[in-house]
Structures are given as C-alpha cells and as structure tokens.
Amino acid sequence: MEILYACCVGFLTACGVFLVLRERTFPVVLGLTLLSYAVNLFLFASGRLTEAAAPILGAGDSHTDPLPQALVLTAIVIGFAMTAFVVILAMRARADLGVDHVDGRLPDDTPGAQPTRQKDAKK
Amino acid sequence: MILLWIALLPLFGVLVPLLCSQRSRLFTTWATAAAPAIALGLTLSQAGTVLQHQTLRYTLSWLPSLQLDYALRLDGLALLFVCLVLGIGLLVILYASYYLSEQDSMPRFYACFMLFMAAMLGVVMANNLILLWISWEITSISSFLLISYWWQKSEARKGARMALTVTAAGGLALLAGLLLIGHMVGSYSLDVVLQHGDLIRNHPLYTLTLCLILLGAFTKSAQFPFHFWLPHAMSAPTPVSAYLHSATMVKAGIFLLVRLYPVLAGTDQWYSIVSLAGMCTLLLGAYFALFQHDLKGLLAYSTLSHLGLIVLLLSIGSPASTVAALFHIINHAIFKASLFMAAGIIDHETGSRDMRRLNGLWKYMPYTATLAMVAALSMAGVPLLNGFLSKEMFFAETLNQSILGSLSWLVPVLATLAGVFSVAYSLRFIHDVFFNGEPIGLSKTPHEPPRYMKLPVEILVGLCLLVGIFPEFMVQPILDAASAAVLQDQVPSYSLAIWHGFNFPLLMSLVAMAGGVLVYTQRRHLFRFQHQFEAVDAKREFERLIQLSVRRANVFSRWLENDSLQRYLLLMLLALLVLLGSSLRELHPLSGGRSLLPLDPVTLCAGLVLILSAIATVVVNRQRMLSLLFLSVTGLMVSLLFARFAAPDLALTQLVVEVVSIILLMLALFFLPYKTPRNAAAPRNLLRDSAIALVLGALVGSLCFALLSRPFDSISSFFMAKSKTDGGGNNVVNVILVDFRGFDTLGEITVLGIAALGIFRLLEHLRLFKPSADGEGRLWARQRDSVILNVIAQGILPLALLVSVYIFLRGHNNPGGGFIAGLITSVGIILQYIAHGVSWLKPRMRLNYALMIASGVTIACLTGLGSLWWDRPFLTSWFDHFHLPLIGDVELASAMAFDLGVYLTVVGATLMMLANLGKLTTAHRPQYEEMQ
C-alpha cells in the first residue's frame, strides 16, 4: 500500500513539475494544482498510513494522527486561494501584455513573435 | 559604567555639530570638542588603575543568541590607543576649525569626524570580536565620508572609493577570520580568546585564519601589496589625513595585530608573511617618499614606511621588539600628526603643496618652519627627539632576529637602507620647503597662520621633544602597561635611555644619517634614474580593474537573469534536484522497516486512476479543456485517498475545493486560448523537462516511501488527550484548527482574505478579449438561461445552506467545521450565479463579500482577544454545556464563534473570487460581428 501511495505522490510531482515548466500560463496553473495535490498527500503521509479510525474521539480504539490532517486541511484551502490568485494573475498578464507566455513576452525565436523593443516602444 | 561613557560620548557627539549648524564656527568647534574632552578626562581618571596592569571591563548583553555582547575593556593597550584617538582627535578638531574654509560645511565634517572617532574607540575598546569588527567597518565607512569630504573633486571621490573598496574588502576577510577564531575557541569574547593562543596556533584552520585576519589588518594599515590606496586618500582635507593617516585608522590594522598578537604570533607562517609585508612596505614607502613632489604625498609614503617598520617589528616576535613596536606607534602618531598639520598650514597659507614651487618659506613663516623642522627631524630619527629612540630600538631588534633564517643578516642592512631614505626624504621636507631659494608662482604671499592653528602643532612638537628627552618619565608607565597587556605580563626589561654607549644600533643610525645626507645632496641622479620608469597610476589601474569586474559581473548577471521566469524555475528545480538527490543518497536503506499495509484491489484501482489521470493531464495539456477535466479526476481521486486513510475532514474539504477550483479554472479558460500553440524549440525542451520531472518525481516518491516506511513518534497524543477536556470537542482535527493551533488558522483565513482582495484588485479595469466562440469555432449559445438548471439550482440553495449549517454545527464533534461549511455555502451560491447570471442575482442577493471577509477575520480576532479579558492567553477557548428545554443538552464553545469567523471568511473570499470573475463574462456580451 505504501508503495502505491508513494508512486501516486511521485507521479503527481513529476506531472506537476513537467507542467510547471511549460511556457504558457494555463498549463503552469494546472501544474501548480497537481503539485499542491502532491504536497498535500506528502504532508498527509507524515502521519503514516494506518487502518485506524478517523481522529474523532469515540470512533474507535486507535486513531490516525490528527495533526497532519489539520495542517493539510488548511493547506488545501490556502492552495485553492493561491491557484485562484495565480490564474487571475495569468489572465491579467495576458490582458496587459497581450500574450500568455510566462515570461510576459514570446521568445525571439518563436515565429510571429515581435521583437521585444518594438513592443515596448508601442506601449 | 565609566567605560560605557568613554565609548558612547563621542557617539553622542556625532549629533552635537549637527545641532549647532546655525551657530558660529567657534561655538561649533568648542561644542564638538566637549564630548571627546570629557571622554578623555574619564579615561585619565581610570588611567591610574590601568597603569597598575589591571584590566577594566564592562559588559552589556546585546544579542546573546549570536554571542554578541556590547563588551568593553580598558587594558594598557586600549588605554594607549584611547589616549591617542581622543588626544590627537581633540587637537585635530581645534586645528580643523581654522583649516576649513567658509564654504566648507563644518557640521558635516565634524559629524563624520566624531563618527569616525566613536568607531575607532569601539575598535580599540572592544572586548568582543564581533563588536570589534562592527566598529572596524564603521571606521571604513566614516573614513570614506571623510576622504570624500570635498565630493566635488573627482580625485576625492575616486580616492575615497578606492580606500573604501580596499578596506571594506579586507574587513570582510577579517570577519571570516574572526568567525573562524570564534569557531575554534567557542566564544567571541576577547578575554576567552586571548587565553587560547595555543589552541588556535595548533588548529588545522590556523593558517587560513591567520591569512584572513592579516588581509584585514594589511588592507587597513596599507601594507604591501595593499599600500596603493593610502597615497590616494591624500585628497582628503588635511585634518583628516593628520588624524586618519597618522594616528588612527591606519593604526587600526596594527592595533589588531597587536591585540591578537598573543593568539596569532610566534609561528613560522606569522614570521614569514608579516615580516615580508613589513619589509616590503618599509623599503617601498621610504624609497618612493623621496620622489613625491606633493607635500602630503611625501608624508603618505613616509607613513607607509613607518607602518611597515612597526609591522616588521611585530613580526620579529620577541618581547623587546613588541615593546619597540608599541613605542614607535606612539612616536609616529605624534610626529606624523604634527607634520601633516604643518603641511596643512603651508597649504592653507600658500595655496600649494607642490614642493617644486614651495621654496624658502623660512623667511615667511619662521615659527611654523621651526615646528615642522623639529617634527621632520624626529621622523628622520635624530637624537633628542622621540623618533630617534624607537628607531634605535628598531635597529637593535633587527640585529637580534632570525626571521629570514640564514639570510637574517639582510634585515639590519635593509633596515639601515630604509633609514637612509627616511633621512633623505625628511631632509627634502625641510630643505626643499623652507630653504632652497624663493617660492615660485604662489597665488598668495605666505605668512604665519592664526595663533590657535599653530597650537596643536606646538603641543605635538613639544611632546616630541619631551618624549625624546625624558622618555622614562613621559612614556614608561603607559608603555609598560600596554606591553603587559600584549605580552600577558611577560614584559622584558628594556631601557628607554637616550645614551646606550657606542654600539651597533648607534652606528646604524649614524650610517643612516650620513647616507641620508649623501642621498639628498645627490638626489638629482636618483631623480633622473627614477624618471626613466613610467609612473604607474594606481588610481587608473584600480579604476580599470573595478570597471572590468563590473563588466564581468554584468555579463554574468545578464546571463543568469535573462528575465525568463521559465528559466529561473528550471534552475531552481535543478538546484532542488541536486540538494534532494545528494541528501537522499545518504538515506540508506530506503525502507525504514515499518510493517507495510497490505494492498487492496479498490485502493489499487483508485491509485491507478489517479496516476493515469495525472499523466493524461500532462499528455493532453495542449487541449486545455480536456486537460482540466483530467485534472478534476485527479483531484477527486486525491479526495478518495483521504477518505480511504481515515481523514474524512480532508476528503470533504478536498471534494468541495475541487468543485470550486474547477469552476474557477473553467471561467478563466473562457478568457485564455483554448489550445497551447506549439513551440519551435519544443522537442528538445520536452525531453529535458520530462527528464527533470521524472527524476524529481522519483526522488519525491522515494522520499515519501522512506517517510511512510519509518516508525515515528507523534506529538498528537497530547491533542488526543486534551481535545475533549480542554477544547471541548471530539473531532480532534477541528479542535486543533480552532483551538490548539487557532493562531495558525487565524493567519490562514487572513491570507485567504488577502488573496481574495488581491484578485478583486487584479480584476478591476481588466480589459479582456471576450471570445464569442469556443476553440473549435462554435458560437457560444445566446440563450442564457437553462430552465432545468434554474429550477434545480433554486431548489438546491436552501438544501445547501441547510447542509452547511449542519456541517458547521457538528464540526466540533464530527467531520465538518467552518472551512467545509463555508465552501459548501459558496458552491450553493455559485450554482445560482451559473444558473441565473450576475444581473439576475444582483438585485436579489445583496451580499457584500468584502464586508464578509472583514467581519469573518474580525470575529475570529475578537474571539481570540476575548480570552485576554479573562487573563488567559490569546485564543484560549471556553466551553460549557447547557440544558435547553425541547432541544436537550447543548454545548456552547467560544471555538464556535471562531469557526464562524472562518466560515464567513471562506464564503466571502471564495465568492469574491468567483463572482467577480464570472461578472466579466456577462458584462458586455461580445457580438458575433466583432469576431469577423
């Protein structure tokens, strides 16, 4: 079971990292979301995997570790806020810069890319 | 306590001249002089004790965690330097008030000057290495300000920058060296460090430490090969040169060598490095001093030479040579300060410092000329003057050393040679300036300076004579005390008598004097010889070096920072990879031996679906909508994993967050391109990125497995035990959130609110291109309302609210709580937005989201503050049980109010983000024609 869990975390990380390295904003946002899944699962793993009951008193004889759960719960919500912020930032960047490349401009070797200076001059 | 006043009075004195800026110059001078005068008085009041070989200490705890104390000490050595710093400082203050012209800003000069003085006192009185270093750096900075006092002049700026660069770079080396000493000894206290000389000398890091500290000391004291900055610092006003470049700043490096002499000296490395530097500086300075045409340039090179002499004495390493070094420190400070002042007077009264033009001044200013000549003779080492005594001791010491092994006989010969040149340049100072014909082309007719401008010179020259004639009476006590402090009470017997009979040192002195006269009279040949060489302009070379390094640095940073976020991220991930990989290699074996859970088919399926959907998200990432759908599958699977491993709260939260964030991303996608365009450089990048991603994934996966397979000991038993009794809830996760770690949660909802406000701001005045067709070119439906969705949404809203109230209320004892309830409420309301649109909803539901966020955070804060009312720590929760008719036993907890704050913030923040984004899609529906 632990191996499967570790594989899940590993693949989520790999997919997240790959997407984060893309040059357009939207895949990067998706990559960040995948990475935050990976991080949340990883943090959750610090309480180890057990067959014990949920950390609710009276629900069973032994309980899982509540502390990582509390940490991850807030992490999920904060992660959502961050994703939302980043995606809106990406929209704003596209609106202001006219391109959804993470660098805010197209690399000079891209077909159809305007040389950076001219664009600045126009603005 | 008195020590503290001595050290701090000059520091307060920095403010005095600044406050006097409206007063007369005389008043400013006297007011500025008050602080150092009092400090000098205090020092002298303590002198009696210190001269009995006692050390006074004062310690004020400053940053104990860094072992940094404001610790001061006053032993013989410190007393000697404090007297020099304050005494000569006072004379220079008086002198400067006449030297500075009407246009020069006096308060600025005095403020910098006092800052320098305070820093210098810090250096010499510090009893903590770090404190010493801080003061050391302040002397560098304040000397920069002083040298560049006439900032309008290019050479002043350049000279100041050069001095700062060299001394500050040396300061950094010094810091490294001092930290190494602290590392060896385990303390930065000088008291402790001085006790551990053997430990440091035998430490494997000794050589490195010595080199670093010597770098600091040599740059400050302008020793070869860092001597070049000192002559260029002569562009400073003369009072600055008289103070910094005779008595204080250049002596700071030597002070450091003397201070750390008990721990660093006495090894082969010390002998070879220090003696070499000292010898080179001594000869170089003496030789080049002769060829300077600038009066101050001559003095600057002569200072180099004398500093080299002192350093050479220190390198010899015998107790007697150390005494001689200390003695020469005093003597040099006295005669060099007076010479600088005399040079300043000449400059002031004639308007020139060029010795080719200055001739025959004896006729015009006989009194000043006499003073200057006495001081210059002392510099040359003529009997009955103080310079003679220490030079004699120096010659004696050069005969009793073996620092160069079998070549040690060279040392006295070279010392005599340096003596010859020093006599020659002293003669030049006297003869070329005061005799030798008539002045050539001076802008002013020279005359004697104002009465009190001469006073400091008179005092110093008087001291030269007094020390030279009555050495035992004048300096024996302080020299004894200082030597005792350095040599740790092994003071050798030495004699300060003027006459030791006919002996070798005297012979060397006589040879030096005769040779000096000879060299001076035959100087024409030497000048012609020296004229063949092209003069190396140290300033230009230095500037060129600086420019070169700036260019290199620019090229490097342009290469590193090419404005590509994509590349920064790549570099950071690579760094992470290296760090993680190297530390994981040490984690062997990977499995920690904890018994693993058996695999069950359902979980396996879920895990596989998770992995496959994650991979699918990546594979189809160019088709963004599809990719987003796969992402949502992944999110749901994560939520199921949480549920599987007994984390119902997490599963619920993840589920609802997933819904909200997918809606948000879909809305965003409406404004972004539906497909990611191909990139020309794609294949190579794809390969590279996949490799990095896979390796990093493997590393994180292994780390996760290593974590999972290791037994652990959690602090959670505390939370489990106290949850019911202290927090009043059965759901430990919720109790941790609202009670034990309530402060964290408060921070987190604040962040959530800030993020929402940030989004609100970002969306303001956002001008977006609103497509009227999707990526495939199909037009968006113009029919806005869907009847089925409308009906369902309206029906669901009360249910959703009901569920969220239920989830909220049960949260303390069962899975649920403010976060989840808030998200459920948000989803319910968002559904209304989706079904009806903003324009329909706006008049029907008047919710001010900003107000909700604010009130949520406020309620949470007030709940926390409430506990202060009962004298409990912030956010202590309170609860009790009540029996209400009909309803039964009801628990009321203050944590509930806190959770309400969480709930309101979550609802407000989520809706603020989504509603504002959604509003954009409907505000001005684009027309079909616009697309054409």
Interface residues (C-beta under 8 A of the other chain):
Chain A: M1 E2 I3 L4 Y5 A6 C7 C8 V9 G10 F11 L12 T13 A14 C15 V17 F18 L19 V20 L21 R22 E23 R24 T25 F26 P27 V29 L30 T33 L34 Y37 A38 N40 L41 F42 F44 A45 S46 G47 R48 L49 T50 E51 A52 A53 A54 P55 I56 L57 G58 H63 T64 D65 P66 L67 Q69 A70 V72 L73 T74 I76 V77 I78 G79 F80 A81 M82 T83 A84 F85 V87 I88 L89 A90 M91 R92 R94 A95 D100 V102 D103 G104 P107 D109 T110 P111
Chain B: D563 S564 L565 Q566 L569 L570 L573 R594 L596 L597 P598 L599 D600 T603 L604 G607 L610 I611 A614 I615 T617 V618 N621 R624 S627 L628 L631 T634 G635 V638 L641 F642 F645 A646 A647 P648 D649 L650 T653 Q654 V657 V660 S661 L664 L665 A668 L669 F671 L672 P673 T676 P677 N679 A680 A681 N685 D689 S690 I692 A693 L694 L696 G697 A698 V700 G701 S702 L703 C704 F705 L707 L708 S709 F712 S714 I715 S716 F719 M720 S723 K724 N730 N731 V732 V733 I736 L737 R741 D744 T745 E748 V751 L752 A755 A756 G758 I759 L762 L763 L766 R767 L768 F769 N813 N814 P815 F819 L823 V906 A909 T910 M913 L917
